[in-house]
Amino acid sequence: MILAFLAIGLAAVYLAGLYIDIYFPEYYIESDADVADTCRLVAAMRALDSMRNCIFEDQDPLAQFLAGESHMEQIKAESEHINPTPRDLNPLTMRTIAIDERIFESTSWKGDGVNYPASIQQVVMIGAGMDSRPYRLYLPTVHWFEVDMPEVIALKKRILSSVPVDMKHIVEASNLKSHSYIEMNLKLQLDQLLPNLVEKGFDPTAPALFVAEGLFMYLTVTDVRRLLSALPQVRGSKVVASVVTATARKALTNPIIAGALDLLNVTKSHKIAALWKNDALSLRWGNAYHPWRLDYEVNIGLESLKKSGISLPKFKAFWLPHVKRAGENIVELLV
C-alpha cells in the first residue's frame, strides 16, 4: 500500500513538474521573526546564483551577507536536490530578473511628460525584505523607498553596516540619489502608508512604481484590494507584483503530491503553499486589482519572458535554464 502510494505520488510530482518548478525555501511563516528568516532565505537563493556560473553571476554581491552563513548553508544543501547543475537558475532568481527589467523599463526616460510618458523616479518596495536593488541597480535619479516591518528593517541595517571593507563602496554608492526606509506593519497600519511615505520625501502628485515581490500570495483577495486602494493612483504610476499561478497552487496543495514530497523530503513547497491565500486566477476573478487595471502578465520562466518580448539586456541569453514554466507570474498594473 505504501509503495503504491509512493508510486502514485512520484507520478503526480513528475506531471506537476512538467508545468511548474516546485522549489520554494524550507520555512514556515508563523511570526514576525519567521518573516525576517524568510527574507534571508530568499537572499541566499539570489546569492547562490550570483556566485555560480549562471546568467545571474556576480549580479548581487551583497546577497550572501543579507542571507547570513546559516541560511546560505541551508539553501546550498537544498539546491543540490532541486538545481544540481551549477547553471540551473533558481526560479526565485528568475523572478528577481523579471522584476529588475520592469523597473529598468519603467524608470527609463521616454519623453517630455506631456506628449509622451516621462520616466518614473520613485520606486516603492512593499515588503522589501532583504532586497538589494537600491544598491545593485544603476539608477542614479531614482528615489527608493523600502517598506517593511521594523524588525526586518533593523536587521537589514545592522547587516549592511557590518559588511566587509571591500563591500562598503557598494553600500555607500555615490550613485544612490536617495534611499528611505519606512518601518511599519502594513496589515495593522495600512492607512498610515501614504503619510509615512510623504514624511520620507515621497511626492504623492508624481508617478511612482510600486513593487510587491513575494507578497500578494500571503494576503487575502480583500487585503490585496485594500493595499492597492491605499496607493496613490497618479497618471503614469505602475504596480509590479509576483503572483502564484493557479496550476502551482492546485498542484502543491494536492494531498497526493504533498504526501510524496513529504516522503522524498527534498522540498517543503507544499507546506508553504498551505499558507497561500490566492493565486493569479482568483485575484482576477475576485477583482483584487481594482482600482488599478491589469495591463501585463507573464510567467517567470525565462523562455516565457523571452517570448513576451522582454529583452533582458543585462542577462545575455548564452544559456537558458531548465525551467520553461515556473510557479509564479509577474503582473503589471496601471491606473
LOLUMTOR-240336 format. One record per residue: residue in one letter; x, z, y of N, C-alpha, C in turn. Coordinates in steps of 0.2 Angstrom, whole numbers, padded with zeros to 4 digits, always signed. Atoms other than C-alpha are relative to their C-alpha. Layout:
BEGIN
AXZYXZYXZY
...
END
This chain:
BEGIN
M+0004+0000-0006+0000+0000+0000+0004+0000+0006
I-0005-0001-0006+0014+0005+0012+0004-0007+0001
L-0003+0006-0001+0023-0011+0008-0004-0006+0002
A+0005+0005-0003+0008-0022+0011-0001+0001+0007
F+0001-0002-0007+0005-0013+0027+0006-0003+0004
L-0006+0002-0003+0023-0016+0032+0001-0008+0001
A+0000+0008+0000+0022-0035+0027-0005-0003+0005
I+0005+0002-0005+0006-0037+0037+0003+0001+0007
G-0002-0002-0007+0014-0028+0052+0006-0005+0002
L-0006+0004-0002+0030-0038+0052-0002-0007+0001
A+0003+0006-0001+0020-0054+0051-0003+0000+0007
A+0003+0000-0007+0010-0049+0066+0005+0001+0006
V-0005+0000-0005+0025-0044+0076+0004-0007+0001
Y-0003+0007-0001+0033-0061+0072-0005-0005+0004
L+0005+0004-0004+0017-0070+0078+0000+0002+0007
A+0000-0002-0007+0016-0060+0093+0007-0002+0004
G-0007+0001-0003+0035-0063+0096+0000-0008+0002
L+0000+0007-0002+0031-0082+0097-0003-0001+0007
Y+0003+0000-0007+0021-0078+0114+0003+0004+0005
I-0002-0005-0004+0029-0063+0121+0006+0003-0002
D-0006-0003+0002+0045-0054+0122-0002+0008+0000
I+0003-0006+0001+0042-0036+0116+0005+0006+0003
Y-0005-0005-0002+0057-0027+0125-0002+0004+0006
F+0001-0004-0006+0052-0013+0137+0004+0007-0002
P-0004-0006+0001+0063+0003+0139-0004+0006-0004
E+0003-0005+0004+0060+0018+0127-0001+0006+0004
Y+0001-0006-0004+0052+0031+0138-0008+0001+0000
Y+0007-0002-0001+0036+0040+0142-0001+0002+0008
I+0002-0002-0007+0028+0042+0160-0005+0005+0000
E+0004-0005+0001+0021+0059+0159+0000+0005+0007
S-0001-0004-0006+0028+0067+0175+0004-0004+0005
D-0004+0003-0006+0037+0063+0192+0007-0001-0003
A-0007+0000+0002+0053+0067+0183+0001-0006-0005
D+0000+0006+0004+0049+0053+0170+0000-0006+0004
V+0000+0006-0004+0046+0041+0184+0008-0002+0002
A-0007+0001-0002+0064+0043+0190+0004-0002-0006
D-0004+0002+0006+0071+0042+0172-0002-0007-0001
T+0002+0007+0001+0061+0026+0170+0004-0005+0005
C-0004+0005-0005+0069+0018+0186+0007-0001-0002
R-0007+0001+0002+0086+0022+0179+0001-0004-0006
L+0000+0004+0005+0082+0014+0163+0000-0008+0001
V+0000+0007-0002+0077-0002+0171+0006-0002+0004
A-0007+0002-0003+0093-0002+0182+0005-0001-0005
A-0005+0001+0005+0103+0000+0166-0001-0007-0003
M+0001+0006+0003+0095-0016+0159+0003-0006+0005
R-0003+0004-0004+0100-0025+0175+0008+0000+0000
A-0007-0001+0000+0117-0018+0174+0003-0003-0006
L-0003+0003+0006+0120-0023+0156+0000-0008+0001
D+0000+0007-0001+0115-0041+0161+0005-0002+0005
S-0005+0001-0005+0126-0040+0176+0007+0000-0002
M-0007-0001+0002+0141-0035+0166+0002-0005-0006
R-0002+0004+0005+0140-0048+0152-0001-0007+0002
N+0000+0007-0001+0141-0067+0150-0007-0003+0000
C+0006+0003-0001+0124-0072+0156-0001-0003+0007
I+0001+0003-0006+0116-0081+0171+0000+0006+0006
F+0000-0005-0005+0115-0064+0180+0007+0004+0001
E-0006-0003+0000+0133-0060+0178+0003+0002+0007
D-0003-0002-0006+0141-0050+0192-0005+0000+0006
Q+0005+0001-0005+0124-0051+0202-0002+0007+0003
D+0002-0006-0002+0121-0032+0203+0005+0006-0002
P-0006-0005+0002+0137-0021+0203-0002+0007+0001
L+0002-0007-0001+0128-0006+0209-0005+0003-0005
A+0005-0002+0005+0115-0006+0195+0003+0006-0005
Q-0003-0005+0005+0127+0004+0182+0000+0007+0003
F-0001-0007-0003+0129+0018+0195-0007+0003+0001
L+0007-0003-0001+0110+0019+0199-0003+0002-0007
A+0002-0001+0007+0107+0019+0180+0003+0007-0003
G-0004-0006+0003+0120+0033+0175+0002-0002-0007
E-0003+0001+0006+0130+0034+0160-0004+0001-0006
S+0005-0001+0005+0117+0041+0148-0005-0005-0001
H+0005+0005+0000+0104+0028+0152+0004-0007-0002
M-0003+0006+0002+0117+0014+0150+0002+0000-0007
E-0001+0000+0007+0122+0020+0133-0007-0001-0004
Q+0007+0001+0003+0103+0021+0128-0002-0008+0000
I+0002+0007-0001+0100+0003+0134+0005-0004-0004
K-0005+0004+0004+0116-0004+0126-0002+0001-0008
A+0002-0001+0007+0110+0004+0109-0006-0004-0002
E+0006+0003+0002+0093-0003+0110+0000-0008+0001
S+0000+0007-0001+0098-0020+0116+0003-0004-0006
E-0003+0003+0006+0108-0023+0100-0005-0002-0005
H+0006+0002+0004+0091-0024+0091-0004-0006+0003
I+0005+0005-0003+0082-0035+0104+0004-0006+0002
N-0004+0005-0003+0096-0045+0113+0007+0000-0003
P-0007-0001+0003+0111-0045+0101+0005-0005+0002
T-0005+0004-0002+0119-0060+0108+0001+0001+0008
P-0001-0002-0007+0128-0057+0125-0003-0004+0005
R+0003+0005-0005+0120-0072+0133-0008+0001+0000
D+0007-0001+0000+0102-0066+0129-0002+0004+0006
L+0001-0003-0006+0095-0061+0145-0007+0004-0001
N+0006-0005+0001+0083-0046+0146-0006-0003+0004
P+0006+0003-0004+0065-0051+0152-0001+0004+0006
L+0000-0004-0006+0066-0037+0165+0005-0003+0005
T-0005+0004-0004+0081-0046+0172-0003-0006+0003
M+0004+0006-0002+0071-0062+0172-0005+0001+0006
R+0005-0002-0005+0058-0053+0182+0003+0001+0007
T-0004-0002-0006+0071-0047+0194+0002-0007+0004
I-0002+0006-0002+0077-0065+0196-0006-0004+0004
A+0006+0003-0003+0060-0072+0199-0002+0003+0007
I+0002-0004-0006+0056-0059+0212+0005-0002+0006
D-0006+0001-0005+0073-0062+0221-0002-0007+0003
E+0001+0007-0003+0068-0081+0223-0006+0000+0004
R+0006+0000-0004+0051-0077+0230+0002+0004+0007
I-0003-0003-0006+0060-0065+0243+0004-0005+0004
F-0004+0005-0003+0073-0079+0247-0005-0005+0003
E+0004+0006-0002+0059-0092+0249-0004+0003+0006
S+0004-0003-0005+0048-0080+0260+0004+0002+0006
T-0004-0003-0006+0062-0074+0272+0004-0006+0003
S-0004+0006-0002+0070-0092+0274-0004-0003+0006
W+0003+0003-0006+0066-0100+0291-0003-0007-0001
K+0004+0007+0002+0053-0114+0290-0002-0003+0007
G+0002+0003-0006+0048-0117+0308+0000+0004+0006
D+0000-0004-0006+0043-0111+0325-0005+0005+0001
G+0005-0005+0000+0030-0099+0320-0007-0002+0003
V+0007+0002-0003+0016-0109+0329-0002-0006-0004
N+0002+0005+0004+0016-0126+0321+0001+0000-0007
Y-0003-0002+0007+0025-0120+0305+0001+0007-0001
P-0001-0007+0001+0026-0103+0297+0007+0002+0001
A-0006-0003-0001+0040-0093+0303+0002+0004-0006
S-0003-0004+0005+0051-0083+0291-0003+0007+0000
I+0002-0007+0000+0046-0065+0286+0006+0004+0001
Q-0006-0004-0001+0058-0052+0292-0001+0007-0001
Q+0002-0007+0002+0050-0036+0285-0002-0001-0007
V+0001+0000+0007+0051-0033+0266-0001+0007-0002
V+0002-0006+0002+0042-0018+0259+0000+0001-0007
M+0000-0001+0007+0047-0012+0242-0005+0006-0002
I+0005-0006+0002+0032-0002+0235+0002+0002-0007
G-0002-0002+0006+0038+0009+0221+0007-0003-0001
A-0007+0003+0000+0056+0004+0224+0004+0002-0005
G-0004-0003+0006+0064+0015+0211+0007-0001+0002
M-0007+0002-0001+0082+0010+0209+0002-0007+0001
D-0002+0007-0002+0081-0007+0216+0006+0000+0005
S-0007+0000-0004+0097-0013+0224-0001-0006+0005
R+0001+0007-0003+0090-0029+0233+0003+0001+0008
P-0003-0001-0007+0094-0022+0251+0008-0001+0000
Y-0007+0001+0000+0112-0022+0246+0003-0006-0003
R-0003+0006+0003+0115-0037+0235-0003-0006+0002
L+0002+0007-0002+0104-0050+0243+0002-0001+0007
Y-0003+0002-0007+0112-0058+0259-0006-0002+0004
L+0005+0002-0005+0098-0057+0271+0001+0004+0006
P-0002-0004-0006+0105-0050+0287-0005+0001+0005
T+0005-0001-0005+0090-0052+0298-0006+0004-0002
V+0006-0003+0003+0078-0043+0286+0000+0008+0001
H+0001-0007+0000+0072-0025+0289-0003+0002-0007
W+0002-0002+0006+0070-0017+0272-0003+0007+0000
F+0003-0006+0001+0058-0003+0268-0001+0002-0007
E+0001-0003+0007+0058+0007+0252-0005+0005+0000
V+0005-0006+0001+0043+0017+0247+0000+0002-0007
D+0000-0003+0006+0044+0029+0233-0001+0008+0001
M+0001-0007+0000+0041+0047+0228+0007+0004+0003
P-0006-0003-0003+0053+0060+0237+0005+0001-0005
E-0005-0002+0005+0062+0065+0221+0004-0006-0002
V-0004+0006+0002+0066+0047+0217+0005-0003+0005
I-0004+0002-0005+0072+0043+0234+0006+0004+0001
A-0006-0005-0001+0083+0059+0235+0005-0002-0005
L-0005+0002+0005+0091+0054+0218+0004-0006+0002
K-0004+0006-0002+0095+0037+0224+0005+0001+0005
K-0005-0002-0006+0103+0043+0240+0006+0003-0003
R-0006-0004+0003+0114+0055+0230+0004-0005-0004
I-0004+0005+0004+0119+0041+0218+0004-0004+0005
L-0003+0005-0004+0123+0029+0232+0006+0003+0004
S-0005-0004-0004+0133+0042+0242+0006+0002-0004
S-0005-0002+0005+0144+0045+0227+0003-0006-0004
V-0002+0005+0004+0148+0028+0221+0008-0001+0001
P-0007+0000+0000+0167+0024+0218+0002-0004+0007
V-0003+0003-0006+0178+0019+0233-0001-0008+0001
D+0001+0007+0000+0178+0001+0228-0007-0003+0001
M+0007+0002-0001+0159+0000+0229-0003+0002+0007
K+0003-0003-0006+0157+0009+0246-0001-0006+0005
H+0001+0006-0004+0158-0008+0255-0007-0003-0001
I+0006+0003+0002+0143-0014+0246-0006+0004+0003
V+0005-0005-0003+0133+0002+0251+0000+0000+0008
E-0001+0000-0007+0139+0001+0269+0001-0007+0003
A+0000+0007-0002+0137-0018+0270-0002-0001+0007
S+0001+0002-0007+0139-0024+0288-0006-0005+0001
N+0005+0005-0001+0126-0037+0285-0007+0003-0001
L+0007-0004+0001+0112-0024+0282-0002+0002+0007
K+0003-0001-0007+0102-0025+0298-0003+0006+0001
S+0004-0006+0000+0090-0011+0294-0003+0001-0006
H+0002-0002+0007+0085-0001+0279-0003+0007+0001
S+0004-0006-0001+0072+0013+0279-0003+0002-0006
Y+0003-0003+0006+0066+0025+0266-0007+0003+0002
I+0006-0004-0001+0048+0031+0265-0002+0004-0006
E+0001-0005+0006+0046+0046+0254-0008+0002+0000
M+0007-0002+0000+0028+0048+0249-0003-0001-0007
N+0004+0001+0006+0016+0049+0234-0006-0004+0001
L+0005+0005-0002+0005+0033+0235-0007+0002-0002
K+0007-0002+0003-0009+0040+0224-0003+0005+0005
L+0003-0005-0004-0011+0055+0235+0000-0001+0007
Q-0001+0001-0007-0006+0049+0252-0001-0007+0002
L+0000+0007-0001-0011+0031+0252-0002-0002+0007
D+0003+0002-0007-0020+0032+0269+0006+0001+0005
Q-0005-0002-0004-0003+0038+0276+0006-0006+0000
L-0005+0005+0001+0007+0022+0270+0001-0004+0007
L-0002+0003-0006+0005+0012+0286+0003+0004+0006
P-0003-0004-0005+0008+0026+0298+0007+0002-0001
N-0007-0002+0002+0024+0031+0288+0004-0006+0001
L-0004+0006-0001+0030+0013+0289+0001-0001+0007
V-0001+0001-0008+0027+0011+0308+0005+0005+0003
E-0005-0006-0003+0036+0028+0311+0007-0002-0002
K-0007+0002+0002+0051+0020+0302+0002-0007+0003
G-0002+0006-0003+0051+0004+0313-0004-0006-0002
F+0004+0006+0002+0038-0007+0304-0005-0003+0005
D+0004+0003-0005+0029-0019+0315-0007-0003-0003
P+0007+0002+0003+0010-0020+0310-0003-0006+0002
T+0003+0006-0003+0007-0035+0320+0004-0006-0002
A-0004+0006+0002+0021-0046+0312-0001-0001-0008
P+0001+0001+0007+0020-0054+0295+0005+0004-0004
A-0004-0004+0005+0028-0044+0280-0001-0003-0007
L+0000+0002+0007+0032-0047+0262+0000+0007-0003
F+0001-0006+0003+0026-0033+0251+0001-0001-0008
V-0002+0002+0007+0034-0032+0234-0002+0006-0005
A+0002-0005+0005+0027-0022+0219+0002-0002-0007
E-0003+0002+0006+0038-0024+0204-0001+0006-0005
G+0001-0005+0005+0033-0015+0188-0005+0006+0002
L+0005-0006-0003+0019-0005+0197-0007-0001-0002
F+0007+0001+0001+0002-0013+0195-0003+0002-0007
M+0003-0001+0007+0000-0011+0176-0001+0007-0001
Y+0001-0007+0001+0001+0008+0178-0006+0003+0005
L+0006-0002-0005-0014+0008+0191-0006-0003-0003
T+0006+0003+0002-0032+0005+0188-0002-0006+0004
V+0002+0005-0004-0040-0010+0194-0002+0002+0007
T+0002-0003-0007-0048+0000+0208+0005+0003+0004
D-0006-0002-0004-0032+0008+0213+0004-0006+0003
V-0003+0006-0002-0024-0009+0214-0003-0003+0006
R+0004+0003-0006-0038-0015+0226+0001+0005+0006
R-0001-0004-0005-0036+0001+0236+0007+0000+0003
L-0007+0001-0003-0017-0001+0238+0000-0007+0004
L+0000+0006-0004-0019-0019+0243-0004+0000+0007
S+0004-0001-0006-0033-0015+0255+0003+0004+0006
A-0004-0004-0005-0021-0002+0264+0005-0004+0003
L-0006+0004-0003-0008-0016+0268-0003-0004+0005
P+0003+0004-0006-0010-0024+0285+0000-0008-0002
Q+0001+0007+0002-0017-0042+0282+0002-0004+0006
V-0002+0004-0006-0007-0051+0296+0001-0007-0003
R-0001+0007+0002-0007-0070+0295+0008-0001-0001
G-0007+0002+0002+0009-0076+0286+0003+0006-0005
S-0002-0005+0004+0010-0060+0276-0001-0002-0008
K+0000+0001+0007+0013-0060+0257+0000+0006-0004
V-0002-0005+0005+0012-0049+0242+0003-0003-0007
V-0003+0002+0006+0023-0052+0227+0000+0006-0005
A+0000-0005+0005+0020-0042+0211+0001-0003-0007
S-0001+0002+0008+0023-0042+0192-0006+0003-0003
V+0006-0002+0003+0008-0041+0181+0001-0001-0008
V-0001+0001+0007+0007-0039+0162-0005-0005-0002
T+0004+0006+0002+0000-0054+0153-0005+0004-0005
A+0005-0003+0005-0016-0051+0143+0002-0001-0007
T-0002+0001+0007-0008-0058+0127+0005+0006-0001
A-0005-0006+0001+0006-0044+0129-0004+0006-0001
R+0003-0007+0000-0006-0030+0132-0004+0000-0007
K+0005+0001+0006-0018-0036+0117+0005+0001-0006
A-0004+0000+0006-0003-0038+0105+0003+0007-0001
L-0004-0006+0001+0006-0022+0109-0005+0006+0000
T+0005-0006+0002-0010-0011+0108-0004-0001-0006
N+0002+0002+0007-0014-0019+0091+0002+0006-0004
P-0002-0005+0005-0014-0005+0078+0005-0002-0005
I-0005+0003+0006-0005-0016+0065+0007-0001+0003
I-0007+0001-0003+0009-0021+0077+0003+0007+0002
A-0002-0007-0002+0010-0003+0084+0003+0004-0007
G-0002-0003+0006+0012+0003+0066+0007-0003-0003
A-0006+0004+0003+0025-0010+0061+0006+0002+0005
L-0005-0002-0005+0035-0006+0077+0003+0007-0001
D-0002-0006+0001+0035+0012+0073+0005+0001-0007
L-0004+0000+0006+0042+0009+0055+0007-0004+0002
L-0006+0003-0001+0055-0003+0062+0004+0004+0005
N-0004-0005-0005+0060+0009+0076+0005-0004+0004
V-0005+0004-0005+0068-0005+0087-0002+0000+0007
T+0003+0000-0007+0057-0003+0102-0006+0005+0000
K+0006-0005-0001+0044+0009+0109-0005-0004+0005
S+0004+0004-0004+0035-0006+0118-0007+0002+0000
H+0007-0001+0001+0018-0001+0111-0002+0007+0003
K+0002-0007-0003+0019+0017+0117+0000-0001+0008
I+0001+0002-0007+0022+0010+0135-0006-0004+0001
A+0006+0004-0001+0008-0002+0133-0006+0004+0000
A+0006-0005+0000-0004+0013+0129-0001+0002+0007
L+0001-0003-0006-0001+0018+0147-0002-0006+0005
W+0002+0005-0004-0005+0001+0154-0008+0000+0002
K+0007-0001-0001-0022+0001+0163-0003-0007+0002
N+0003+0007-0002-0024-0018+0167+0005-0005-0003
D-0004+0006+0001-0017-0035+0164-0002-0006+0005
A+0001+0006-0005-0017-0052+0173-0007-0002+0000
L+0007+0002+0001-0034-0056+0166-0005+0005+0003
S+0005-0005-0002-0043-0040+0170+0001+0001+0008
L-0001+0000-0007-0035-0040+0188-0004-0005+0003
R+0004+0006-0003-0043-0057+0192-0007+0001-0001
W+0007-0001+0001-0059-0053+0184-0003+0006+0004
G+0002-0006-0003-0060-0036+0192+0000-0001+0008
N-0001+0001-0007-0057-0044+0209+0005+0005+0004
A-0005-0005-0002-0042-0032+0211+0004-0003+0006
Y-0004+0002-0006-0033-0043+0224-0004-0001+0006
H+0004+0000-0006-0047-0043+0237+0003+0006+0005
P+0002+0006-0004-0045-0044+0252+0005-0006+0000
W-0005+0006+0000-0029-0055+0248-0003-0005-0005
R+0002+0005+0005-0031-0071+0238+0006-0002-0004
L-0005+0002+0005-0021-0076+0223+0002-0008+0002
D-0003+0006-0002-0010-0091+0228+0004-0003-0005
Y-0006+0002+0005+0003-0092+0214+0000+0005-0006
E-0001-0004+0005+0005-0086+0197+0005-0003-0006
V-0004+0004+0005+0019-0090+0184+0003+0006-0005
N-0003-0004+0005+0026-0082+0168+0008+0001+0002
I-0007-0001-0002+0044-0074+0170+0005-0003-0005
G-0005+0004+0004+0051-0084+0155+0003-0005+0004
L-0003+0004-0004+0064-0094+0163-0002-0008-0001
E+0002+0007+0000+0058-0111+0156-0007-0001+0004
S+0006+0001-0004+0041-0107+0164+0002+0000+0007
L-0002+0000-0007+0050-0103+0180+0002-0007+0002
K-0002+0007-0002+0059-0120+0180-0005-0005+0000
K+0006+0005+0000+0043-0129+0176-0004+0001+0006
S+0005-0001-0006+0034-0121+0190+0003-0002+0007
G-0003+0002-0006+0047-0128+0202+0005+0004+0004
I-0004-0005-0003+0057-0113+0206+0007-0002-0001
S-0007+0003+0001+0075-0119+0209+0005+0004-0003
L-0005-0005+0002+0084-0103+0206+0007-0002+0002
P-0006+0002-0002+0099-0109+0216+0006+0004-0001
K-0005-0005+0001+0109-0093+0214+0002+0000-0008
F+0000-0001+0007+0107-0094+0195+0000-0007-0004
K+0000+0007+0003+0113-0112+0189-0002+0000-0007
A+0002+0000+0007+0105-0116+0173+0005-0003-0005
F-0004+0003+0005+0120-0119+0162-0001+0003-0006
W+0002-0003+0006+0112-0109+0149-0007+0003+0001
L+0007-0002-0001+0093-0105+0146+0000+0006-0006
P+0001-0006+0005+0089-0088+0137-0005-0002-0005
H+0005+0002+0006+0079-0087+0121-0007+0001+0002
V+0007-0001-0002+0063-0081+0130-0003-0005+0003
K+0003+0005-0003+0052-0095+0133-0006+0002+0004
R+0006-0003-0003+0037-0085+0137+0000+0008+0000
A-0001-0008+0000+0038-0066+0142-0006+0003+0001
G+0006-0004+0000+0026-0052+0143-0003+0001+0007
E+0002-0002-0007+0024-0052+0162+0000-0007+0004
N+0000+0005-0005+0019-0064+0176+0002+0002+0007
I-0001-0001-0007+0023-0065+0194-0005-0003+0004
V+0005+0002-0004+0009-0066+0206+0002+0000+0008
E-0001+0000-0008+0010-0071+0225-0007+0000+0003
L+0007+0000-0004-0005-0066+0236+0001-0001+0007
L+0000+0001-0007-0009-0072+0253-0006+0003+0004
V+0006-0003-0004-0020-0066+0267-0006-0005+0000
END
